[in-house]
Amino acid sequence: MTTFDAIIIGTGQSGPPLARRLAGAGMKVAIIERHRFGGTCVNTGCTPTKTLVASAYAAHMARRGADYGVIVEGAVKIDMRRVKARKDYVAGLSNTGVERSLKNLENCRVYQGHARFMSPREVQVGTEILSSEQIFINVGGRAVVPEIPGLEQVDYLTNSSMMDIDFLPRHLLVLGGSYVGLEFAQMYRRFGSEVTVVEIGSRLVPREDEDVSEAVATFLNHEGINLRLNARCLSVSKQGENIVMKLECADGGPEVSGSHFLVAIGRRPNTDDLGLEHAGVSRESRGFIEVDDALRTNVPGIWALGDCNGRGAFTHTSYNDFEIVAANLLDGDHRRVSDRIPAYALYTDPPLGRAGMTEAEVRRSGRRARVGKIAMEDVSRAFEKGETEGFMKILVDADTKEILGASFLGTSGDEAIHCVLDAMYAKAPYTTLQRAMHIHPTVSEFIPVILSELVPLSQPPSERSAAA
Ligand SMILES: Cc1cc2nc3c(=O)[nH]c(=O)nc-3n(C[C@H](O)[C@H](O)[C@H](O)COP(=O)(O)OP(=O)(O)OC[C@H]3O[C@@H](n4cnc5c(N)ncnc54)[C@H](O)[C@@H]3O)c2cc1C
């Protein structure tokens, strides 16, 4: 048995920076990875998908060249091998960077293999037993694979196996019309595949406000993506060259067929094969490890960070988990998960940048609120760029002047949202942003404009649009 001051299981978005901080503080650290260094974000999540989104955007803009006076002779062709090679190169740099930095880290020993708890203080990797008074779990998650009859008989894809594709699927069926599914749907449509999205709910990205769902559906429809909403997948089967999905639905045909089938209906934590029962660590019903506001599990000396604790599902929430744990352990700074403001993006084109509460959440909170909204076609920068889909919406508390939330669906929405997010962290009243002079021409210059034209939230959406 080898004893360490700290054991970290998983090299996702919080494990490696935590290893650096702990080892830098002179602790003897072990970090264990069973698959690829850097985890989901680096290998099968953010980095590769955003690299592919960039290729898809280039294809889209090449096709739109004539709109800008740029003449592309002949049809735009996509070389999927080069698309994949570019993705592999970019993701590979991050993956090898994480591996190299950990292996070169003083005071840190890297183990490659599957880690499993033997007791609250012991972890087994291969034939070795490691022990420590402090164990940090950063095991992430994987795609949910639903129990659909026939699924195991077809070669279905997940976000992970999509990374191996170096050819153009003739017709990609996407099960799930939310964040992951829509990014793949739009990118493959732009590469040239026929794409059908099957969503059980009545609208896309159902966690977002209805106006967001509607606008996303509109621009995806314009690009020729088939959307099947209110459609429950009953079974999947292989019929010749095709994969056929039988549907229970009110509108449209009872089946759809395509050449490839992507399952994108959510993520589940990698906590089922970790031996947590030997450590006595509690999980909730979906398998997420239960943690308190400082990310401590119910077992003293064991923490859970990143997607596996169910307190976030993003790279930045996992990294923020690292910051919280490190601040509490090493800096005497009592940072808490509840201090953070929900923020994320959907990387369709245009992207959605989100901060704080949705309009629906504000309504449910019962606060007296005001809202401002502007269509991107009224934003000069968007107009100049010829990218006018979407809108920007901000909600504020009518009494306290606190900024409650914002949804920026439009060109640069993923960047401009940080203006609002940072004002929220500063606990500045919305009037501070309203009086700020922003740079012209930018998307962000309309934030003060939106905040100058707020209307009470009780008005129906149609009147609000007119006011904006
Ligand atoms: C398609 C897709 C796109 C995404 N895009 C974005 C985006 O644009 N922005 C964003 O913020 N988020 C995005 N995400 C989410 C983001 O990737 C994750 O939230 C992020 O990677 C956080 O992961 P983590 O730190 O919890 O662990 P992970 O990155 O999942 O890493 C966990 C690591 O632990 C290892 N491991 C698991 N079990 C064991 C074990 N028993 N022993 C040893 N090692 C183990 C795994 O092999 C893995 O390397 C995306 C996700 C997907 C699927």
The ligand as an SDF file (V2000), in Angstrom:
LIG
                    3D

 53 58  0  0  0  0  0  0  0  0999 V2000
  -20.8170   16.8910  -26.6360 C   0  0  0  0  0  0  0  0  0  0  0  0
  -20.5440   17.7290  -25.4150 C   0  0  0  0  0  0  0  0  0  0  0  0
  -20.2620   19.0560  -25.5580 C   0  0  0  0  0  0  0  0  0  0  0  0
  -20.0090   19.8380  -24.4340 C   0  0  0  0  0  0  0  0  0  0  0  0
  -19.7650   21.1590  -24.6110 N   0  0  0  0  0  0  0  0  0  0  0  0
  -19.5350   21.9360  -23.5340 C   0  0  0  0  0  0  0  0  0  0  0  0
  -19.2480   23.3030  -23.6920 C   0  0  0  0  0  0  0  0  0  0  0  0
  -19.1930   23.8220  -24.8020 O   0  0  0  0  0  0  0  0  0  0  0  0
  -19.0030   24.0350  -22.5800 N   0  0  0  0  0  0  0  0  0  0  0  0
  -19.0360   23.4760  -21.3240 C   0  0  0  0  0  0  0  0  0  0  0  0
  -18.8070   24.1830  -20.3590 O   0  0  0  0  0  0  0  0  0  0  0  0
  -19.3190   22.1820  -21.1570 N   0  0  0  0  0  0  0  0  0  0  0  0
  -19.5540   21.3890  -22.2250 C   0  0  0  0  0  0  0  0  0  0  0  0
  -19.7990   20.0650  -22.0430 N   0  0  0  0  0  0  0  0  0  0  0  0
  -19.7710   19.5030  -20.6760 C   0  0  0  0  0  0  0  0  0  0  0  0
  -18.3230   19.3250  -20.2090 C   0  0  0  0  0  0  0  0  0  0  0  0
  -17.6100   18.5540  -21.1470 O   0  0  0  0  0  0  0  0  0  0  0  0
  -18.2570   18.6750  -18.8250 C   0  0  0  0  0  0  0  0  0  0  0  0
  -19.1440   19.3330  -17.9850 O   0  0  0  0  0  0  0  0  0  0  0  0
  -16.8390   18.8070  -18.3000 C   0  0  0  0  0  0  0  0  0  0  0  0
  -15.9800   17.9980  -19.0700 O   0  0  0  0  0  0  0  0  0  0  0  0
  -16.6930   18.5550  -16.8040 C   0  0  0  0  0  0  0  0  0  0  0  0
  -16.2970   17.3000  -16.5700 O   0  0  0  0  0  0  0  0  0  0  0  0
  -15.7000   16.7850  -15.1890 P   0  0  0  0  0  0  0  0  0  0  0  0
  -14.5560   17.6080  -14.7170 O   0  0  0  0  0  0  0  0  0  0  0  0
  -16.8110   16.5840  -14.2680 O   0  0  0  0  0  0  0  0  0  0  0  0
  -15.1520   15.3560  -15.6090 O   0  0  0  0  0  0  0  0  0  0  0  0
  -14.8120   14.7320  -17.0130 P   0  0  0  0  0  0  0  0  0  0  0  0
  -14.2370   15.7290  -17.9350 O   0  0  0  0  0  0  0  0  0  0  0  0
  -15.9630   13.9410  -17.4970 O   0  0  0  0  0  0  0  0  0  0  0  0
  -13.6070   13.7650  -16.6300 O   0  0  0  0  0  0  0  0  0  0  0  0
  -13.7470   12.6990  -15.7580 C   0  0  0  0  0  0  0  0  0  0  0  0
  -12.5470   11.7970  -15.9380 C   0  0  0  0  0  0  0  0  0  0  0  0
  -12.5900   10.7980  -14.9420 O   0  0  0  0  0  0  0  0  0  0  0  0
  -12.1820    9.5670  -15.5140 C   0  0  0  0  0  0  0  0  0  0  0  0
  -12.7360    8.4880  -14.6940 N   0  0  0  0  0  0  0  0  0  0  0  0
  -14.0580    8.1760  -14.5180 C   0  0  0  0  0  0  0  0  0  0  0  0
  -14.1810    7.1680  -13.6650 N   0  0  0  0  0  0  0  0  0  0  0  0
  -12.9320    6.8100  -13.2820 C   0  0  0  0  0  0  0  0  0  0  0  0
  -12.4060    5.8090  -12.4320 C   0  0  0  0  0  0  0  0  0  0  0  0
  -13.2160    5.0030  -11.7510 N   0  0  0  0  0  0  0  0  0  0  0  0
  -11.0650    5.7160  -12.3160 N   0  0  0  0  0  0  0  0  0  0  0  0
  -10.2330    6.5510  -12.9700 C   0  0  0  0  0  0  0  0  0  0  0  0
  -10.6720    7.5110  -13.7950 N   0  0  0  0  0  0  0  0  0  0  0  0
  -12.0140    7.6530  -13.9450 C   0  0  0  0  0  0  0  0  0  0  0  0
  -12.7400    9.6290  -16.9100 C   0  0  0  0  0  0  0  0  0  0  0  0
  -12.0420    8.7540  -17.7820 O   0  0  0  0  0  0  0  0  0  0  0  0
  -12.5320   11.0940  -17.2660 C   0  0  0  0  0  0  0  0  0  0  0  0
  -11.2850   11.2790  -17.8970 O   0  0  0  0  0  0  0  0  0  0  0  0
  -20.0310   19.2520  -23.1460 C   0  0  0  0  0  0  0  0  0  0  0  0
  -20.3010   17.8950  -22.9950 C   0  0  0  0  0  0  0  0  0  0  0  0
  -20.5490   17.1290  -24.1190 C   0  0  0  0  0  0  0  0  0  0  0  0
  -20.8360   15.6760  -23.9370 C   0  0  0  0  0  0  0  0  0  0  0  0
  1  2  1  0
  2  3  1  0
  2 52  2  0
  3  4  2  0
  4  5  1  0
  4 50  1  0
  5  6  2  0
  6  7  1  0
  6 13  1  0
  7  8  2  0
  7  9  1  0
  9 10  1  0
 10 11  2  0
 10 12  1  0
 12 13  2  0
 13 14  1  0
 14 15  1  0
 14 50  1  0
 15 16  1  0
 16 17  1  0
 16 18  1  0
 18 19  1  0
 18 20  1  0
 20 21  1  0
 20 22  1  0
 22 23  1  0
 23 24  1  0
 24 25  2  0
 24 26  1  0
 24 27  1  0
 27 28  1  0
 28 29  2  0
 28 30  1  0
 28 31  1  0
 31 32  1  0
 32 33  1  0
 33 34  1  0
 33 48  1  0
 34 35  1  0
 35 36  1  0
 35 46  1  0
 36 37  1  0
 36 45  1  0
 37 38  2  0
 38 39  1  0
 39 40  1  0
 39 45  2  0
 40 41  1  0
 40 42  2  0
 42 43  1  0
 43 44  2  0
 44 45  1  0
 46 47  1  0
 46 48  1  0
 48 49  1  0
 50 51  2  0
 51 52  1  0
 52 53  1  0
M  END
$$$$
